[in-house]
Amino acid sequence: MSEPSVSLVTILDNWYQFNILMEHHWNAFDYPKDKLEWIIVDDSIDDHSSSIPPDENILYFHVKSEEYIDKIEFKKDNEQTIQNYFKLSSRLPNGFKRDYAVGMTSNDYIFHLDIDTIYNPKVIRRKLRFLKENKLECCYCKAMLAYDIYGKQLYKVENNIGGYESTLFHTKDFWKKGGFHWEDIVSEAISFYYGKGLDRPMENFYDTIKLLSIHNHTNYQPKKIELENMDIQIPEVVNTLNVSQHPLQIELSSIFRDSVNVIGIQSELIHQIKTDQWICENIEEDTKLKEKNLIKKINSFGKSFDICFLNTKNPIWSIFKTIRFNCIFLETSKNRDQMDHILKQNNFIVFDNLYLHKDFLQQKITDP
């Protein structure tokens, strides 16, 4: 029986440091090349078409935020703070990019491929078989292997809420039942498949290996894992990766285009990613600081701070009612849920671990 044609879908955002994996991805799958097409949608500032393997079955689309952002309606965004974030950062929501990409496909089966992920060569056939044997239209994994590219160590990561986008496999007809929500900033797979039926987790987590580096380590809580009787091969090309620039540098440079004051609170990241436009201070004490003493230390610098890199082991509360930051980045996953709640109570909106104050975004709307 002839094998069905499958469309690979990838969305990109200033991930040029992973471009050397493009050729590997295209050649990695144990599946007929003439049965594959690859749709790549990229909203990076720069055009990366020169990094795309030259093949008639690979289509690259460089989309610009200003052409589409006004067409996207963000729920409960009457003050347009969320939309203004995307205008400032020159980005588009993942939900829109993923929906755009699937709309460009021409095959009945869709597999979502993340550029910072390594896949078992047999993953496409396994997912096809899983759908057909279980009479499903969509499958995904809530767990993956992960590989620290610096420490050369394997881990396991889990998502207790929903499936990872980099494991999503579905039919074109399933997408036609509702598609991706354009306004979804992250975790767009969950709202895509939720409530439609004919979907199920496929928990062979060893088919997918997420690469961990400075670009995403705060997004996961990896756990060490020992795999008995299983030989996991890491492609040699992974060892040639040089991921040294944090994507936050590009994002913050888009939002704050002039000289800015930046403070770190026990930050381990601030001096690694600072730019020439950042005037940086860092409170480096590693002991637990009382909040009133922390406020005094910040005020002792005699200036206001636009950006704060926060890396405290314990949650802090009252500081945000006393000192105004326009932007806060949480470096650590410790107490993340608690800090997320605290910051949202203090008028911050989160964009993929970056917290921006609503007043700052509203001010930017009115600025010429």
C-alpha positions as CSV (number, residue, x, y, z in Angstrom):
1,M,0.0,0.0,0.0
2,S,1.3,3.4,-0.9
3,E,2.3,5.6,2.0
4,P,0.4,8.9,2.5
5,S,2.1,12.3,1.9
6,V,2.9,14.3,5.0
7,S,3.5,18.0,5.5
8,L,6.1,19.1,8.0
9,V,5.4,22.5,9.6
10,T,8.0,24.7,11.4
11,I,7.6,28.2,12.9
12,L,10.6,30.4,13.6
13,D,11.4,33.5,15.5
14,N,15.0,34.8,15.5
15,W,16.5,31.3,16.0
16,Y,19.3,31.7,13.5
17,Q,21.7,29.9,15.9
18,F,19.9,26.6,15.0
19,N,19.9,27.1,11.3
20,I,22.7,24.5,10.9
21,L,20.1,21.9,11.9
22,M,18.0,22.6,8.8
23,E,19.8,20.1,6.6
24,H,19.8,17.5,9.3
25,H,16.0,17.7,9.8
26,W,15.3,17.4,6.1
27,N,17.5,14.3,5.8
28,A,16.7,12.7,9.2
29,F,13.3,11.0,8.6
30,D,13.0,7.4,7.4
31,Y,10.3,8.4,5.0
32,P,10.2,8.8,1.2
33,K,11.3,12.3,0.3
34,D,8.8,12.6,-2.5
35,K,6.1,12.1,0.1
36,L,7.2,15.0,2.2
37,E,6.9,18.8,2.0
38,W,8.2,21.2,4.6
39,I,6.4,24.5,5.3
40,I,8.5,27.1,7.2
41,V,7.0,30.3,8.5
42,D,9.5,32.8,10.0
43,D,8.7,36.2,11.6
44,S,12.4,36.9,12.5
45,I,13.7,40.4,11.8
46,D,16.1,39.0,9.2
47,D,15.2,36.8,6.2
48,H,16.8,33.3,6.7
49,S,16.0,31.9,3.2
50,S,19.7,31.4,2.6
51,S,19.8,28.8,5.4
52,I,17.0,26.7,3.9
53,P,18.0,23.5,2.0
54,P,17.5,24.0,-1.7
55,D,14.6,21.6,-2.5
56,E,11.4,22.2,-4.4
57,N,9.4,20.5,-1.6
58,I,10.6,23.0,1.0
59,L,8.7,26.3,1.1
60,Y,9.9,29.3,3.2
61,F,7.7,32.2,4.1
62,H,9.2,35.3,5.8
63,V,6.2,37.1,7.3
64,K,6.3,40.6,8.9
65,S,4.4,41.6,12.0
66,E,3.1,44.9,10.6
67,E,1.3,43.2,7.8
68,Y,-0.8,40.9,10.0
69,I,-0.9,42.1,13.6
70,D,-3.9,44.4,13.1
71,K,-5.9,41.4,11.8
72,I,-5.5,39.5,15.1
73,E,-8.1,40.0,17.8
74,F,-6.8,39.4,21.3
75,K,-9.5,38.6,23.8
76,K,-10.1,41.0,26.7
77,D,-7.5,43.4,25.2
78,N,-9.7,46.4,25.2
79,E,-6.7,48.6,26.1
80,Q,-4.6,47.1,23.3
81,T,-1.7,46.3,25.6
82,I,-1.1,42.8,24.2
83,Q,-1.4,43.9,20.6
84,N,1.1,46.8,21.3
85,Y,3.6,44.3,22.7
86,F,3.7,42.5,19.4
87,K,4.0,45.8,17.5
88,L,6.9,46.8,19.7
89,S,8.7,43.4,19.5
90,S,8.0,43.0,15.7
91,R,6.7,39.5,16.4
92,L,3.5,37.5,15.7
93,P,1.7,35.1,18.1
94,N,2.6,31.4,17.7
95,G,-1.0,30.6,17.2
96,F,-1.2,32.8,14.1
97,K,2.1,31.6,12.6
98,R,1.2,27.9,13.1
99,D,-2.3,28.4,11.6
100,Y,-0.7,30.3,8.7
101,A,1.8,27.4,8.1
102,V,-0.9,24.7,8.2
103,G,-3.0,26.7,5.8
104,M,-0.1,26.6,3.3
105,T,0.2,22.8,3.4
106,S,-1.1,20.6,0.6
107,N,-1.1,17.1,2.2
108,D,-3.7,15.3,4.4
109,Y,-1.3,14.7,7.3
110,I,0.6,17.4,9.3
111,F,3.6,17.0,11.6
112,H,4.8,20.0,13.6
113,L,8.6,20.1,13.7
114,D,10.5,22.4,16.0
115,I,13.9,23.4,14.8
116,D,15.4,23.0,18.3
117,T,14.3,19.4,18.6
118,I,15.8,16.1,17.4
119,Y,13.4,13.3,16.2
120,N,13.6,9.6,15.9
121,P,13.9,8.7,12.2
122,K,10.8,6.5,12.4
123,V,8.6,9.0,14.2
124,I,6.4,9.8,11.2
125,R,5.5,6.2,10.5
126,R,4.9,5.6,14.2
127,K,2.5,8.5,14.4
128,L,0.7,7.5,11.3
129,R,0.2,4.0,12.5
130,F,-1.0,5.3,15.9
131,L,-3.7,7.4,14.3
132,K,-4.9,4.7,12.0
133,E,-4.9,1.9,14.5
134,N,-6.8,4.0,17.0
135,K,-9.1,5.7,14.5
136,L,-7.8,9.2,15.6
137,E,-7.2,12.5,13.8
138,C,-4.7,14.0,16.2
139,C,-2.0,12.9,18.6
140,Y,0.7,14.5,20.8
141,C,3.0,13.8,23.7
142,K,3.0,15.3,27.2
143,A,6.5,14.2,27.8
144,M,9.8,14.4,25.9
145,L,13.4,13.6,26.3
146,A,15.7,16.7,26.6
147,Y,19.4,17.1,26.0
148,D,21.6,19.8,27.6
149,I,23.9,20.8,24.8
150,Y,26.4,22.2,27.2
151,G,26.5,19.4,29.8
152,K,25.8,16.6,27.3
153,Q,23.2,15.1,29.6
154,L,19.9,13.5,28.9
155,Y,16.8,14.5,30.8
156,K,13.0,14.1,30.7
157,V,10.6,17.1,30.6
158,E,6.8,16.8,31.2
159,N,3.8,19.1,30.6
160,N,1.0,18.2,32.9
161,I,-1.4,20.6,31.2
162,G,-1.2,19.5,27.6
163,G,0.8,18.3,24.6
164,Y,4.0,19.8,23.3
165,E,3.7,21.5,19.9
166,S,6.9,19.8,18.8
167,T,5.1,16.4,19.0
168,L,1.8,17.4,17.4
169,F,0.6,15.2,14.5
170,H,-2.9,15.6,12.9
171,T,-4.9,15.4,9.8
172,K,-5.8,18.4,7.6
173,D,-9.5,17.7,8.3
174,F,-8.9,18.0,12.0
175,W,-7.4,21.4,11.5
176,K,-10.4,22.5,9.4
177,K,-12.6,21.9,12.5
178,G,-11.3,25.0,14.1
179,G,-7.6,25.6,13.4
180,F,-5.2,27.3,15.8
181,H,-6.3,30.3,17.8
182,W,-4.4,33.3,16.2
183,E,-4.2,35.1,19.6
184,D,-2.4,32.2,21.4
185,I,1.1,33.4,22.4
186,V,2.4,30.0,23.6
187,S,1.0,26.5,24.3
188,E,-1.1,26.9,21.2
189,A,-1.5,23.1,20.8
190,I,-3.8,22.8,23.8
191,S,-6.6,25.1,22.5
192,F,-6.1,23.6,19.0
193,Y,-7.1,20.0,20.0
194,Y,-9.1,20.6,23.1
195,G,-12.8,19.7,22.8
196,K,-12.7,18.5,19.2
197,G,-12.6,14.8,20.0
198,L,-10.6,12.1,18.0
199,D,-7.4,13.1,19.7
200,R,-5.2,11.2,22.3
201,P,-1.8,11.5,23.9
202,M,0.9,9.2,22.4
203,E,3.4,8.7,25.2
204,N,6.4,7.3,23.5
205,F,8.5,10.3,24.8
206,Y,11.8,8.9,23.5
207,D,10.8,9.8,19.9
208,T,11.4,13.5,20.6
209,I,14.5,15.2,22.1
210,K,14.2,18.8,23.0
211,L,17.6,20.6,22.9
212,L,18.2,22.7,26.1
213,S,20.4,25.7,26.0
214,I,20.4,29.4,27.1
215,H,17.5,30.0,24.6
216,N,14.9,27.9,26.5
217,H,16.2,26.5,29.8
218,T,13.7,28.6,31.8
219,N,10.8,27.1,29.9
220,Y,11.3,23.6,31.2
221,Q,11.9,21.7,34.5
222,P,14.2,18.8,33.3
223,K,14.5,15.7,35.4
224,K,17.5,13.4,35.1
225,I,16.6,10.0,33.6
226,E,18.3,6.6,33.1
227,L,17.2,4.7,30.0
228,E,17.8,1.0,30.4
229,N,18.2,-1.1,27.3
230,M,17.8,1.9,25.0
231,D,20.5,3.5,23.0
232,I,19.6,7.2,22.3
233,Q,21.8,8.6,19.6
234,I,22.5,12.4,19.6
235,P,23.5,13.5,16.0
236,E,27.0,14.8,15.7
237,V,25.6,18.1,14.3
238,V,24.2,18.9,17.7
239,N,27.8,19.1,19.1
240,T,28.6,21.8,16.6
241,L,25.8,24.1,17.9
242,N,27.1,27.4,19.3
243,V,24.1,28.8,21.1
244,S,25.5,31.8,23.0
245,Q,23.1,34.6,22.3
246,H,19.9,34.6,24.4
247,P,16.8,35.4,22.3
248,L,15.8,37.8,25.0
249,Q,18.6,40.2,23.7
250,I,16.8,40.6,20.4
251,E,13.3,40.9,22.0
252,L,14.4,43.5,24.6
253,S,16.3,45.5,22.0
254,S,13.1,45.7,19.9
255,I,11.0,46.9,22.9
256,F,13.6,49.2,24.5
257,R,15.4,50.9,21.6
258,D,17.2,53.6,23.6
259,S,19.6,53.5,26.5
260,V,18.0,51.7,29.5
261,N,18.8,51.1,33.2
262,V,18.8,47.4,34.0
263,I,19.0,45.8,37.5
264,G,19.6,42.2,38.5
265,I,18.5,40.8,41.8
266,Q,20.9,37.8,42.4
267,S,21.0,37.5,38.6
268,E,23.3,35.0,36.9
269,L,22.2,36.1,33.4
270,I,22.4,39.9,33.2
271,H,26.1,40.2,32.4
272,Q,25.9,37.3,29.9
273,I,23.3,39.0,27.7
274,K,23.7,42.7,28.3
275,T,24.1,45.0,25.3
276,D,25.9,48.2,24.8
277,Q,22.7,50.2,25.5
278,W,22.2,48.6,28.9
279,I,23.5,50.4,32.0
280,C,23.6,47.5,34.5
281,E,23.6,47.0,38.2
282,N,23.3,43.7,40.1
283,I,22.6,42.9,43.7
284,E,24.6,39.7,44.1
285,E,24.0,38.7,47.7
286,D,23.2,35.0,47.7
287,T,21.5,35.0,51.2
288,K,17.8,35.7,51.7
289,L,17.2,39.4,51.6
290,K,14.5,41.0,53.6
291,E,12.3,43.0,51.2
292,K,12.7,46.3,53.0
293,N,16.5,46.0,52.8
294,L,16.2,45.0,49.1
295,I,14.1,48.2,48.4
296,K,16.8,50.3,50.2
297,K,19.5,48.7,48.0
298,I,17.6,49.4,44.8
299,N,16.8,53.0,45.9
300,S,20.5,53.6,46.8
301,F,21.5,53.5,43.2
302,G,19.6,56.8,42.8
303,K,17.8,56.0,39.6
304,S,14.8,54.2,38.2
305,F,15.2,50.9,36.4
306,D,13.4,49.8,33.2
307,I,14.3,46.1,33.3
308,C,14.7,43.8,36.2
309,F,16.3,40.3,36.1
310,L,14.9,38.4,39.0
311,N,16.6,35.3,40.3
312,T,15.6,35.0,44.0
313,K,15.1,31.6,45.6
314,N,12.1,32.9,47.6
315,P,9.1,34.9,46.4
316,I,9.0,38.7,46.9
317,W,5.8,40.6,47.4
318,S,5.8,44.3,48.4
319,I,8.6,45.5,46.3
320,F,6.4,45.9,43.2
321,K,4.1,48.2,45.1
322,T,7.0,50.5,46.0
323,I,9.3,50.3,43.0
324,R,8.1,50.5,39.4
325,F,9.8,48.3,36.8
326,N,8.6,48.3,33.2
327,C,9.8,44.8,32.5
328,I,10.7,41.8,34.6
329,F,12.4,38.6,33.5
330,L,12.2,35.5,35.8
331,E,15.4,33.6,35.6
332,T,14.6,30.7,37.9
333,S,11.7,28.2,37.8
334,K,11.7,28.2,41.6
335,N,8.4,29.6,43.0
336,R,7.4,30.4,39.4
337,D,3.7,29.9,39.9
338,Q,3.7,32.1,43.0
339,M,5.7,34.8,41.3
340,D,3.5,34.7,38.3
341,H,0.5,35.3,40.5
342,I,2.2,38.1,42.3
343,L,3.3,39.9,39.2
344,K,-0.1,39.6,37.5
345,Q,-1.7,41.1,40.7
346,N,0.7,44.1,40.2
347,N,-0.5,44.9,36.7
348,F,2.1,42.9,34.7
349,I,1.3,40.9,31.6
350,V,3.4,37.8,30.8
351,F,4.7,37.1,27.3
352,D,6.7,33.8,27.4
353,N,8.3,34.4,30.8
354,L,8.8,38.2,30.1
355,Y,6.6,40.4,32.3
356,L,5.7,43.8,31.0
357,H,3.8,46.5,33.0
358,K,0.4,47.4,31.5
359,D,1.1,51.1,32.1
360,F,4.3,50.9,30.1
361,L,2.5,49.3,27.1
362,Q,-0.3,51.8,27.3
363,Q,2.2,54.7,27.3
364,K,3.9,53.2,24.3
365,I,0.5,53.2,22.4
366,T,0.2,57.0,22.9
367,D,3.9,57.8,22.3
368,P,4.6,59.3,18.8
